[in-house]
């Protein structure tokens, strides 16, 4: 069992390596951290797509704070990203994903490459954690 987990873990590592260093359909995932301006673009984009006015965030933030986020003057905390996403009725990772691809060519290929990368990294971490628990 442990040997099988190690083989799967190595398989995921190789898969992760290929995703990080080999382009998918010509698009290599970008691991560059988003800037304040890309989060602001993502928030504006999501808010506009849902037709949500800044006033709708009153229960979780002031309109001034939302405006400051959209202008790139402030950076939200993770709990605040969660609250903002809940107002928009989207998953917080959607806002973060849009932040990571927001400053780039917002193509389906770039989005797919990033989501594959995140999925494989999460699997690798979960598998390693499970493997460590199994050893104990």
N, C-alpha and C positions, 0 to 999 in steps of 0.2 A: 504493500500500500504506500509506504513512504517513498519507495523507489519510483512508483508511478507518479506521485505528487511532484517529486524532483524533476522527472522527465517532463511533466506538464508545465512546471515552472520554467524550465529551460526553453521549452517550446514557446511559451508566452514571451520570454525575454528575447528570443530570436525574432518573434513576430513584432514585438515592440521596437527592436532595433531597426527592422526593415521599415517600419512605419515612420520612425524618426528620421531615418537617413535616406530612404528611397521615396521618390515622389509617387503619389497615387494619381493616376491619370494626368501626369505632368504637374501636379500640384503638391509641393512639399509642405507639411504642416509647419506653421510658424509658432515657435514657443516663446516669442517675445511677449513680455508682459504688456497688457494694454495700458495706455496712458489715460490720464483723467479725461482728455478730450474724446477718446474712443468710448469710455463709459457714458459720457454725456451724449454722444451720438446715438448709442444704443438705447438709452433711456428715452430720448426724443423720438427715435424711430418706433419703439414699442408703444409709446404713448400715442403717437399719431396713428399707428396701425389699428389701435383699439379705439380711437376717437375719444380718448380720456383727457379731460381738461386738468390742468394743474390743481384746481380746487378739489378734485376727487381724492387727492392725497391728504386732505385735511385731518383724517383720523390717524394717520401715521407720521405726518410731517407738516411743517408749515409750507405754504406756497412759496415763500421766500427761499426756504431750503431747497425745495425741488428746483426752483429757478437757478439757484447757485450750482446745483448738481448738473443741470442741463447746460450751463455756461462753462462748466469745467473748473469752477472756482473751488468747489469742495469735493472730497472723496467720501463715498459712503462706507460704513462698516458692513460686515457681512450680515448682521441682524437687520440693518437698514435695507440692504439689497433684498432680503427676504420680505420685509414689509412692503417695499415698493412693488415687488413682483406680485404680492398678494392682491394689491389694488388693481393691477393689470390682469389678474387672473392667469398668470403664467408662472412657470417654474423659475426660481431664482437663477438656475443654471442657464436659462434662456437669455437672461440679461447679460450674464457673464460671457456666454458664448458669443453673443452679438458684439460684446466689447472686444473680444479677441479677434474677431473677423471684421469689425467695424471700420478699421482704418485701411483695410485691404480691399481687394476686388471682391465684393460680396457675392461670389459665385457659389453655386451649389457644390462645386468641386472643393473649394476651400472649406466650406462648412462640413462636407462629408469627411474630408481629411482630418479636420480637427476632432470631430465626433469619434472617428475610428481611433485616433490617438488616445483620447480620454477613456474610451471604453477599454482599450487594451491595457493602459496604465492602471486603471482601477482593477481589472481582472488580475493583473500581475501582483498588485498589492494585496488583494483579497486572498489570492492563492498562497502567497508567501505567509500571510498571517495564519491561514488555515494550517499550512504545513508546520508552522512553529507551534501552534496549539496541539497538533497531532503528536509532536515529539514529546510533549510533556506528560 
